[in-house]
């Protein structure tokens, strides 16, 4: 009974090791490297898009503050806190 347990455990561990090594070997093939590179570039493009959106939002808010400060909004001398977006 003990031998059967250890045999089963050995087969299971061996199968897991083979699967992990196969996955690692796949990542080192030209196709695997291309997939990794493509995934990384798509994540980078998504992050740049989010950053650009944040910059546009902040730019718009700052422009409202500046317009309020110089009186281009029609209320000279008003504080930016007086306005709600």
Secondary structure, 3 states (H helix, E strand, C coil): CHHHHHHHHHHHHHHHHHHHHHHHHHHCCHHHHHHHHHHHHHHHHHHHHHHHHHHHHHHHHHHHHHHHHHCCCCCCCCCHHHCCC
